[in-house]
């Protein structure tokens, strides 16, 4: 008998919490919509980071590579980006 009362008590508590959750969602749906957009943006950024890692693995960066302020070819642009990613600070190193 006590177990049934305990389960019934948890059921009522869960129902009250669920009702309260939906009350606050309906109270401020814009905040939840923005939270969903943030989660999607972070996930998409994570996916693109993996694609950029794949591209940088495929591009060969010479040992004597120096950054060019105005790269002329797409390969030089990609080498600048990938070399900056492998730099410890994340900034473009100065010559």
PDB file as gemmi writes it, atoms N, CA and C in Angstrom:
CRYST1    1.000    1.000    1.000  90.00  90.00  90.00 P 1                      
ATOM      1  N   UNK A   1       0.819  -1.187   0.000  1.00  0.00           N  
ATOM      2  CA  UNK A   1       0.000   0.000   0.000  1.00  0.00           C  
ATOM      3  C   UNK A   1       0.869   1.259   0.000  1.00  0.00           C  
ATOM      4  N   UNK A   2       1.983   1.238   0.751  1.00  0.00           N  
ATOM      5  CA  UNK A   2       2.860   2.400   0.808  1.00  0.00           C  
ATOM      6  C   UNK A   2       3.524   2.649  -0.546  1.00  0.00           C  
ATOM      7  N   UNK A   3       3.888   1.553  -1.238  1.00  0.00           N  
ATOM      8  CA  UNK A   3       4.532   1.697  -2.547  1.00  0.00           C  
ATOM      9  C   UNK A   3       3.600   2.371  -3.542  1.00  0.00           C  
ATOM     10  N   UNK A   4       2.356   1.985  -3.541  1.00  0.00           N  
ATOM     11  CA  UNK A   4       1.383   2.579  -4.456  1.00  0.00           C  
ATOM     12  C   UNK A   4       1.198   4.062  -4.159  1.00  0.00           C  
ATOM     13  N   UNK A   5       1.205   4.430  -2.888  1.00  0.00           N  
ATOM     14  CA  UNK A   5       1.071   5.840  -2.515  1.00  0.00           C  
ATOM     15  C   UNK A   5       2.310   6.622  -2.942  1.00  0.00           C  
ATOM     16  N   UNK A   6       3.481   5.991  -2.809  1.00  0.00           N  
ATOM     17  CA  UNK A   6       4.726   6.642  -3.223  1.00  0.00           C  
ATOM     18  C   UNK A   6       4.747   6.878  -4.730  1.00  0.00           C  
ATOM     19  N   UNK A   7       4.361   5.876  -5.484  1.00  0.00           N  
ATOM     20  CA  UNK A   7       4.312   6.014  -6.944  1.00  0.00           C  
ATOM     21  C   UNK A   7       3.287   7.068  -7.338  1.00  0.00           C  
ATOM     22  N   UNK A   8       2.156   7.073  -6.676  1.00  0.00           N  
ATOM     23  CA  UNK A   8       1.121   8.058  -6.954  1.00  0.00           C  
ATOM     24  C   UNK A   8       1.628   9.466  -6.622  1.00  0.00           C  
ATOM     25  N   UNK A   9       2.397   9.596  -5.536  1.00  0.00           N  
ATOM     26  CA  UNK A   9       2.972  10.893  -5.161  1.00  0.00           C  
ATOM     27  C   UNK A   9       3.968  11.388  -6.199  1.00  0.00           C  
ATOM     28  N   UNK A  10       4.835  10.485  -6.701  1.00  0.00           N  
ATOM     29  CA  UNK A  10       5.791  10.872  -7.742  1.00  0.00           C  
ATOM     30  C   UNK A  10       5.074  11.248  -9.027  1.00  0.00           C  
ATOM     31  N   UNK A  11       3.990  10.542  -9.330  1.00  0.00           N  
ATOM     32  CA  UNK A  11       3.216  10.857 -10.528  1.00  0.00           C  
ATOM     33  C   UNK A  11       2.620  12.247 -10.459  1.00  0.00           C  
ATOM     34  N   UNK A  12       2.095  12.606  -9.282  1.00  0.00           N  
ATOM     35  CA  UNK A  12       1.527  13.947  -9.120  1.00  0.00           C  
ATOM     36  C   UNK A  12       2.612  15.017  -9.193  1.00  0.00           C  
ATOM     37  N   UNK A  13       3.775  14.723  -8.587  1.00  0.00           N  
ATOM     38  CA  UNK A  13       4.884  15.675  -8.641  1.00  0.00           C  
ATOM     39  C   UNK A  13       5.356  15.871 -10.076  1.00  0.00           C  
ATOM     40  N   UNK A  14       5.500  14.779 -10.812  1.00  0.00           N  
ATOM     41  CA  UNK A  14       5.923  14.871 -12.212  1.00  0.00           C  
ATOM     42  C   UNK A  14       4.902  15.647 -13.032  1.00  0.00           C  
ATOM     43  N   UNK A  15       3.633  15.423 -12.754  1.00  0.00           N  
ATOM     44  CA  UNK A  15       2.589  16.143 -13.477  1.00  0.00           C  
ATOM     45  C   UNK A  15       2.649  17.638 -13.166  1.00  0.00           C  
ATOM     46  N   UNK A  16       2.874  17.990 -11.889  1.00  0.00           N  
ATOM     47  CA  UNK A  16       2.972  19.405 -11.522  1.00  0.00           C  
ATOM     48  C   UNK A  16       4.192  20.053 -12.180  1.00  0.00           C  
ATOM     49  N   UNK A  17       5.333  19.331 -12.188  1.00  0.00           N  
ATOM     50  CA  UNK A  17       6.540  19.880 -12.820  1.00  0.00           C  
ATOM     51  C   UNK A  17       6.348  20.041 -14.325  1.00  0.00           C  
ATOM     52  N   UNK A  18       5.704  19.078 -14.966  1.00  0.00           N  
ATOM     53  CA  UNK A  18       5.448  19.169 -16.394  1.00  0.00           C  
ATOM     54  C   UNK A  18       4.530  20.342 -16.701  1.00  0.00           C  
ATOM     55  N   UNK A  19       3.491  20.497 -15.894  1.00  0.00           N  
ATOM     56  CA  UNK A  19       2.582  21.624 -16.096  1.00  0.00           C  
ATOM     57  C   UNK A  19       3.310  22.952 -15.908  1.00  0.00           C  
ATOM     58  N   UNK A  20       4.186  23.022 -14.898  1.00  0.00           N  
ATOM     59  CA  UNK A  20       4.934  24.246 -14.654  1.00  0.00           C  
ATOM     60  C   UNK A  20       5.893  24.533 -15.809  1.00  0.00           C  
ATOM     61  N   UNK A  21       6.537  23.472 -16.325  1.00  0.00           N  
ATOM     62  CA  UNK A  21       7.448  23.649 -17.461  1.00  0.00           C  
ATOM     63  C   UNK A  21       6.703  24.247 -18.642  1.00  0.00           C  
ATOM     64  N   UNK A  22       5.580  23.669 -19.023  1.00  0.00           N  
ATOM     65  CA  UNK A  22       4.841  24.174 -20.172  1.00  0.00           C  
ATOM     66  C   UNK A  22       4.276  25.564 -19.910  1.00  0.00           C  
ATOM     67  N   UNK A  23       3.978  25.863 -18.658  1.00  0.00           N  
ATOM     68  CA  UNK A  23       3.510  27.205 -18.317  1.00  0.00           C  
ATOM     69  C   UNK A  23       4.599  28.226 -18.640  1.00  0.00           C  
ATOM     70  N   UNK A  24       5.844  27.948 -18.233  1.00  0.00           N  
ATOM     71  CA  UNK A  24       6.925  28.895 -18.495  1.00  0.00           C  
ATOM     72  C   UNK A  24       7.311  28.943 -19.974  1.00  0.00           C  
ATOM     73  N   UNK A  25       7.194  27.832 -20.664  1.00  0.00           N  
ATOM     74  CA  UNK A  25       7.455  27.837 -22.109  1.00  0.00           C  
ATOM     75  C   UNK A  25       6.436  28.727 -22.813  1.00  0.00           C  
ATOM     76  N   UNK A  26       5.191  28.562 -22.442  1.00  0.00           N  
ATOM     77  CA  UNK A  26       4.148  29.384 -23.061  1.00  0.00           C  
ATOM     78  C   UNK A  26       4.230  30.831 -22.608  1.00  0.00           C  
ATOM     79  N   UNK A  27       4.805  31.053 -21.422  1.00  0.00           N  
ATOM     80  CA  UNK A  27       4.946  32.405 -20.909  1.00  0.00           C  
ATOM     81  C   UNK A  27       5.976  33.194 -21.722  1.00  0.00           C  
ATOM     82  N   UNK A  28       7.053  32.549 -22.176  1.00  0.00           N  
ATOM     83  CA  UNK A  28       8.112  33.239 -22.898  1.00  0.00           C  
ATOM     84  C   UNK A  28       8.617  32.378 -24.069  1.00  0.00           C  
ATOM     85  N   UNK A  29       7.845  32.238 -25.128  1.00  0.00           N  
ATOM     86  CA  UNK A  29       8.263  31.377 -26.232  1.00  0.00           C  
ATOM     87  C   UNK A  29       9.430  31.954 -27.036  1.00  0.00           C  
ATOM     88  N   UNK A  30       9.629  33.257 -27.019  1.00  0.00           N  
ATOM     89  CA  UNK A  30      10.737  33.858 -27.773  1.00  0.00           C  
ATOM     90  C   UNK A  30      12.078  33.408 -27.201  1.00  0.00           C  
ATOM     91  N   UNK A  31      12.181  33.342 -25.895  1.00  0.00           N  
ATOM     92  CA  UNK A  31      13.429  32.893 -25.274  1.00  0.00           C  
ATOM     93  C   UNK A  31      13.736  31.448 -25.659  1.00  0.00           C  
ATOM     94  N   UNK A  32      12.720  30.598 -25.692  1.00  0.00           N  
ATOM     95  CA  UNK A  32      12.941  29.215 -26.083  1.00  0.00           C  
ATOM     96  C   UNK A  32      13.308  29.101 -27.555  1.00  0.00           C  
ATOM     97  N   UNK A  33      12.690  29.912 -28.371  1.00  0.00           N  
ATOM     98  CA  UNK A  33      13.023  29.906 -29.791  1.00  0.00           C  
ATOM     99  C   UNK A  33      14.481  30.339 -29.995  1.00  0.00           C  
ATOM    100  N   UNK A  34      14.908  31.359 -29.280  1.00  0.00           N  
ATOM    101  CA  UNK A  34      16.297  31.798 -29.382  1.00  0.00           C  
ATOM    102  C   UNK A  34      17.257  30.742 -28.852  1.00  0.00           C  
ATOM    103  N   UNK A  35      16.864  30.039 -27.806  1.00  0.00           N  
ATOM    104  CA  UNK A  35      17.698  28.952 -27.295  1.00  0.00           C  
ATOM    105  C   UNK A  35      17.841  27.851 -28.340  1.00  0.00           C  
ATOM    106  N   UNK A  36      16.767  27.525 -29.023  1.00  0.00           N  
ATOM    107  CA  UNK A  36      16.830  26.506 -30.082  1.00  0.00           C  
ATOM    108  C   UNK A  36      17.748  26.975 -31.211  1.00  0.00           C  
ATOM    109  N   UNK A  37      17.640  28.248 -31.587  1.00  0.00           N  
ATOM    110  CA  UNK A  37      18.539  28.784 -32.621  1.00  0.00           C  
ATOM    111  C   UNK A  37      19.995  28.703 -32.183  1.00  0.00           C  
ATOM    112  N   UNK A  38      20.266  28.991 -30.921  1.00  0.00           N  
ATOM    113  CA  UNK A  38      21.636  28.914 -30.402  1.00  0.00           C  
ATOM    114  C   UNK A  38      22.163  27.490 -30.467  1.00  0.00           C  
ATOM    115  N   UNK A  39      21.354  26.537 -30.078  1.00  0.00           N  
ATOM    116  CA  UNK A  39      21.782  25.137 -30.117  1.00  0.00           C  
ATOM    117  C   UNK A  39      22.060  24.692 -31.548  1.00  0.00           C  
ATOM    118  N   UNK A  40      21.209  25.075 -32.484  1.00  0.00           N  
ATOM    119  CA  UNK A  40      21.424  24.716 -33.895  1.00  0.00           C  
ATOM    120  C   UNK A  40      22.696  25.376 -34.427  1.00  0.00           C  
ATOM    121  N   UNK A  41      22.932  26.635 -34.064  1.00  0.00           N  
ATOM    122  CA  UNK A  41      24.128  27.344 -34.544  1.00  0.00           C  
ATOM    123  C   UNK A  41      25.403  26.712 -33.994  1.00  0.00           C  
ATOM    124  N   UNK A  42      25.399  26.339 -32.733  1.00  0.00           N  
ATOM    125  CA  UNK A  42      26.585  25.710 -32.140  1.00  0.00           C  
ATOM    126  C   UNK A  42      26.842  24.356 -32.800  1.00  0.00           C  
ATOM    127  N   UNK A  43      25.786  23.598 -33.030  1.00  0.00           N  
ATOM    128  CA  UNK A  43      25.949  22.299 -33.682  1.00  0.00           C  
ATOM    129  C   UNK A  43      26.486  22.465 -35.106  1.00  0.00           C  
ATOM    130  N   UNK A  44      25.956  23.431 -35.836  1.00  0.00           N  
ATOM    131  CA  UNK A  44      26.412  23.666 -37.216  1.00  0.00           C  
ATOM    132  C   UNK A  44      27.873  24.116 -37.235  1.00  0.00           C  
ATOM    133  N   UNK A  45      28.258  24.953 -36.277  1.00  0.00           N  
ATOM    134  CA  UNK A  45      29.641  25.395 -36.179  1.00  0.00           C  
ATOM    135  C   UNK A  45      30.561  24.204 -35.904  1.00  0.00           C  
ATOM    136  N   UNK A  46      30.118  23.288 -35.068  1.00  0.00           N  
ATOM    137  CA  UNK A  46      30.890  22.079 -34.785  1.00  0.00           C  
ATOM    138  C   UNK A  46      31.087  21.238 -36.046  1.00  0.00           C  
ATOM    139  N   UNK A  47      30.033  21.097 -36.843  1.00  0.00           N  
ATOM    140  CA  UNK A  47      30.138  20.336 -38.091  1.00  0.00           C  
ATOM    141  C   UNK A  47      31.104  21.006 -39.067  1.00  0.00           C  
ATOM    142  N   UNK A  48      31.012  22.323 -39.201  1.00  0.00           N  
ATOM    143  CA  UNK A  48      31.893  23.036 -40.125  1.00  0.00           C  
ATOM    144  C   UNK A  48      33.344  22.983 -39.667  1.00  0.00           C  
ATOM    145  N   UNK A  49      33.573  22.963 -38.367  1.00  0.00           N  
ATOM    146  CA  UNK A  49      34.929  22.840 -37.827  1.00  0.00           C  
ATOM    147  C   UNK A  49      35.550  21.527 -38.276  1.00  0.00           C  
ATOM    148  N   UNK A  50      34.765  20.466 -38.283  1.00  0.00           N  
ATOM    149  CA  UNK A  50      35.263  19.171 -38.735  1.00  0.00           C  
ATOM    150  C   UNK A  50      35.595  19.180 -40.217  1.00  0.00           C  
ATOM    151  N   UNK A  51      34.785  19.863 -41.012  1.00  0.00           N  
ATOM    152  CA  UNK A  51      35.064  19.957 -42.437  1.00  0.00           C  
ATOM    153  C   UNK A  51      36.337  20.750 -42.689  1.00  0.00           C  
ATOM    154  N   UNK A  52      36.537  21.814 -41.918  1.00  0.00           N  
ATOM    155  CA  UNK A  52      37.752  22.616 -42.080  1.00  0.00           C  
ATOM    156  C   UNK A  52      38.989  21.820 -41.676  1.00  0.00           C  
ATOM    157  N   UNK A  53      38.867  20.981 -40.649  1.00  0.00           N  
ATOM    158  CA  UNK A  53      39.982  20.104 -40.268  1.00  0.00           C  
ATOM    159  C   UNK A  53      40.338  19.160 -41.411  1.00  0.00           C  
ATOM    160  N   UNK A  54      39.336  18.634 -42.090  1.00  0.00           N  
ATOM    161  CA  UNK A  54      39.572  17.726 -43.210  1.00  0.00           C  
ATOM    162  C   UNK A  54      40.300  18.443 -44.347  1.00  0.00           C  
ATOM    163  N   UNK A  55      39.880  19.665 -44.648  1.00  0.00           N  
ATOM    164  CA  UNK A  55      40.527  20.438 -45.713  1.00  0.00           C  
ATOM    165  C   UNK A  55      41.964  20.758 -45.331  1.00  0.00           C  
ATOM    166  N   UNK A  56      42.189  21.157 -44.085  1.00  0.00           N  
ATOM    167  CA  UNK A  56      43.543  21.516 -43.660  1.00  0.00           C  
ATOM    168  C   UNK A  56      44.463  20.301 -43.637  1.00  0.00           C  
ATOM    169  N   UNK A  57      43.913  19.122 -43.376  1.00  0.00           N  
ATOM    170  CA  UNK A  57      44.734  17.909 -43.442  1.00  0.00           C  
ATOM    171  C   UNK A  57      45.159  17.610 -44.869  1.00  0.00           C  
ATOM    172  N   UNK A  58      44.331  17.989 -45.844  1.00  0.00           N  
ATOM    173  CA  UNK A  58      44.628  17.696 -47.247  1.00  0.00           C  
ATOM    174  C   UNK A  58      45.589  18.718 -47.865  1.00  0.00           C  
ATOM    175  N   UNK A  59      45.672  19.916 -47.272  1.00  0.00           N  
ATOM    176  CA  UNK A  59      46.537  20.956 -47.821  1.00  0.00           C  
ATOM    177  C   UNK A  59      47.934  20.835 -47.223  1.00  0.00           C  
ATOM    178  N   UNK A  60      48.910  20.862 -48.097  1.00  0.00           N  
ATOM    179  CA  UNK A  60      50.294  20.764 -47.648  1.00  0.00           C  
ATOM    180  C   UNK A  60      50.833  22.167 -47.368  1.00  0.00           C  
ATOM    181  N   UNK A  61      51.357  22.349 -46.163  1.00  0.00           N  
ATOM    182  CA  UNK A  61      51.934  23.636 -45.788  1.00  0.00           C  
ATOM    183  C   UNK A  61      53.450  23.450 -45.721  1.00  0.00           C  
ATOM    184  N   UNK A  62      54.213  24.201 -46.527  1.00  0.00           N  
ATOM    185  CA  UNK A  62      55.673  24.045 -46.529  1.00  0.00           C  
ATOM    186  C   UNK A  62      56.276  24.411 -45.176  1.00  0.00           C  
ATOM    187  N   UNK A  63      57.446  23.835 -44.885  1.00  0.00           N  
ATOM    188  CA  UNK A  63      58.126  24.123 -43.616  1.00  0.00           C  
ATOM    189  C   UNK A  63      58.571  25.579 -43.531  1.00  0.00           C  
ATOM    190  N   UNK A  64      58.948  26.164 -44.659  1.00  0.00           N  
ATOM    191  CA  UNK A  64      59.414  27.553 -44.657  1.00  0.00           C  
ATOM    192  C   UNK A  64      58.272  28.503 -45.016  1.00  0.00           C  
ATOM    193  N   UNK A  65      57.065  28.185 -44.637  1.00  0.00           N  
ATOM    194  CA  UNK A  65      55.884  28.981 -44.974  1.00  0.00           C  
ATOM    195  C   UNK A  65      55.896  30.286 -44.200  1.00  0.00           C  
ATOM    196  N   UNK A  66      55.603  31.378 -44.902  1.00  0.00           N  
ATOM    197  CA  UNK A  66      55.440  32.675 -44.242  1.00  0.00           C  
ATOM    198  C   UNK A  66      54.105  33.260 -44.687  1.00  0.00           C  
ATOM    199  N   UNK A  67      53.437  33.940 -43.759  1.00  0.00           N  
ATOM    200  CA  UNK A  67      52.124  34.499 -44.067  1.00  0.00           C  
ATOM    201  C   UNK A  67      52.242  35.645 -45.049  1.00  0.00           C  
ATOM    202  N   UNK A  68      51.309  35.667 -45.997  1.00  0.00           N  
ATOM    203  CA  UNK A  68      51.256  36.724 -46.988  1.00  0.00           C  
ATOM    204  C   UNK A  68      50.043  37.590 -46.665  1.00  0.00           C  
ATOM    205  N   UNK A  69      50.255  38.907 -46.614  1.00  0.00           N  
ATOM    206  CA  UNK A  69      49.140  39.806 -46.298  1.00  0.00           C  
ATOM    207  C   UNK A  69      48.058  39.767 -47.369  1.00  0.00           C  
ATOM    208  N   UNK A  70      48.468  39.616 -48.618  1.00  0.00           N  
ATOM    209  CA  UNK A  70      47.510  39.567 -49.721  1.00  0.00           C  
ATOM    210  C   UNK A  70      47.819  38.351 -50.581  1.00  0.00           C  
ATOM    211  N   UNK A  71      47.293  37.181 -50.184  1.00  0.00           N  
ATOM    212  CA  UNK A  71      47.564  35.983 -50.990  1.00  0.00           C  
ATOM    213  C   UNK A  71      46.938  36.104 -52.374  1.00  0.00           C  
ATOM    214  N   UNK A  72      47.662  35.586 -53.357  1.00  0.00           N  
ATOM    215  CA  UNK A  72      47.225  35.736 -54.746  1.00  0.00           C  
ATOM    216  C   UNK A  72      46.360  34.580 -55.223  1.00  0.00           C  
ATOM    217  N   UNK A  73      46.582  33.402 -54.702  1.00  0.00           N  
ATOM    218  CA  UNK A  73      45.821  32.237 -55.161  1.00  0.00           C  
ATOM    219  C   UNK A  73      44.957  31.685 -54.027  1.00  0.00           C  
ATOM    220  N   UNK A  74      44.026  30.850 -54.414  1.00  0.00           N  
ATOM    221  CA  UNK A  74      43.171  30.211 -53.413  1.00  0.00           C  
ATOM    222  C   UNK A  74      43.979  29.284 -52.509  1.00  0.00           C  
ATOM    223  N   UNK A  75      44.989  28.643 -53.066  1.00  0.00           N  
ATOM    224  CA  UNK A  75      45.840  27.767 -52.261  1.00  0.00           C  
ATOM    225  C   UNK A  75      46.564  28.569 -51.186  1.00  0.00           C  
ATOM    226  N   UNK A  76      47.081  29.750 -51.540  1.00  0.00           N  
ATOM    227  CA  UNK A  76      47.761  30.586 -50.548  1.00  0.00           C  
ATOM    228  C   UNK A  76      46.791  31.048 -49.465  1.00  0.00           C  
ATOM    229  N   UNK A  77      45.554  31.370 -49.858  1.00  0.00           N  
ATOM    230  CA  UNK A  77      44.543  31.755 -48.870  1.00  0.00           C  
ATOM    231  C   UNK A  77      44.277  30.601 -47.908  1.00  0.00           C  
ATOM    232  N   UNK A  78      44.118  29.397 -48.455  1.00  0.00           N  
ATOM    233  CA  UNK A  78      43.852  28.219 -47.631  1.00  0.00           C  
ATOM    234  C   UNK A  78      45.042  27.909 -46.729  1.00  0.00           C  
ATOM    235  N   UNK A  79      46.252  28.077 -47.250  1.00  0.00           N  
ATOM    236  CA  UNK A  79      47.446  27.836 -46.425  1.00  0.00           C  
ATOM    237  C   UNK A  79      47.518  28.841 -45.275  1.00  0.00           C  
ATOM    238  N   UNK A  80      47.164  30.095 -45.534  1.00  0.00           N  
ATOM    239  CA  UNK A  80      47.140  31.089 -44.462  1.00  0.00           C  
ATOM    240  C   UNK A  80      46.147  30.690 -43.367  1.00  0.00           C  
ATOM    241  N   UNK A  81      44.965  30.267 -43.772  1.00  0.00           N  
ATOM    242  CA  UNK A  81      43.932  29.891 -42.803  1.00  0.00           C  
ATOM    243  C   UNK A  81      44.371  28.679 -41.995  1.00  0.00           C  
ATOM    244  N   UNK A  82      44.883  27.669 -42.689  1.00  0.00           N  
ATOM    245  CA  UNK A  82      45.274  26.437 -41.994  1.00  0.00           C  
ATOM    246  C   UNK A  82      46.492  26.643 -41.106  1.00  0.00           C  
ATOM    247  N   UNK A  83      47.431  27.461 -41.551  1.00  0.00           N  
ATOM    248  CA  UNK A  83      48.601  27.733 -40.716  1.00  0.00           C  
ATOM    249  C   UNK A  83      48.204  28.523 -39.476  1.00  0.00           C  
ATOM    250  N   UNK A  84      47.241  29.422 -39.604  1.00  0.00           N  
ATOM    251  CA  UNK A  84      46.773  30.184 -38.449  1.00  0.00           C  
ATOM    252  C   UNK A  84      46.036  29.270 -37.469  1.00  0.00           C  
ATOM    253  N   UNK A  85      45.367  28.244 -37.988  1.00  0.00           N  
ATOM    254  CA  UNK A  85      44.667  27.311 -37.099  1.00  0.00           C  
ATOM    255  C   UNK A  85      45.632  26.449 -36.319  1.00  0.00           C  
ATOM    256  N   UNK A  86      46.785  26.156 -36.897  1.00  0.00           N  
ATOM    257  CA  UNK A  86      47.748  25.311 -36.197  1.00  0.00           C  
ATOM    258  C   UNK A  86      48.628  26.114 -35.258  1.00  0.00           C  
ATOM    259  N   UNK A  87      48.592  27.437 -35.364  1.00  0.00           N  
ATOM    260  CA  UNK A  87      49.347  28.287 -34.453  1.00  0.00           C  
ATOM    261  C   UNK A  87      48.721  28.180 -33.059  1.00  0.00           C  
ATOM    262  N   UNK A  88      49.547  28.174 -32.020  1.00  0.00           N  
ATOM    263  CA  UNK A  88      49.051  27.985 -30.652  1.00  0.00           C  
ATOM    264  C   UNK A  88      48.121  29.112 -30.200  1.00  0.00           C  
ATOM    265  N   UNK A  89      48.393  30.330 -30.602  1.00  0.00           N  
ATOM    266  CA  UNK A  89      47.599  31.466 -30.135  1.00  0.00           C  
ATOM    267  C   UNK A  89      46.320  31.628 -30.927  1.00  0.00           C  
ATOM    268  N   UNK A  90      46.277  31.108 -32.143  1.00  0.00           N  
ATOM    269  CA  UNK A  90      45.095  31.278 -32.984  1.00  0.00           C  
ATOM    270  C   UNK A  90      45.147  32.543 -33.805  1.00  0.00           C  
ATOM    271  N   UNK A  91      46.145  33.401 -33.539  1.00  0.00           N  
ATOM    272  CA  UNK A  91      46.295  34.644 -34.297  1.00  0.00           C  
ATOM    273  C   UNK A  91      47.268  34.431 -35.428  1.00  0.00           C  
ATOM    274  N   UNK A  92      47.196  35.291 -36.405  1.00  0.00           N  
ATOM    275  CA  UNK A  92      48.159  35.239 -37.495  1.00  0.00           C  
ATOM    276  C   UNK A  92      49.519  35.700 -36.948  1.00  0.00           C  
ATOM    277  N   UNK A  93      50.535  34.869 -37.038  1.00  0.00           N  
ATOM    278  CA  UNK A  93      51.845  35.274 -36.519  1.00  0.00           C  
ATOM    279  C   UNK A  93      52.438  36.403 -37.348  1.00  0.00           C  
ATOM    280  N   UNK A  94      53.199  37.240 -36.683  1.00  0.00           N  
ATOM    281  CA  UNK A  94      53.875  38.345 -37.360  1.00  0.00           C  
ATOM    282  C   UNK A  94      55.161  37.835 -37.974  1.00  0.00           C  
ATOM    283  N   UNK A  95      55.574  38.459 -39.093  1.00  0.00           N  
ATOM    284  CA  UNK A  95      56.836  38.056 -39.759  1.00  0.00           C  
ATOM    285  C   UNK A  95      58.030  38.561 -38.980  1.00  0.00           C  
TER     286      UNK A  95                                                      
END                                                                             
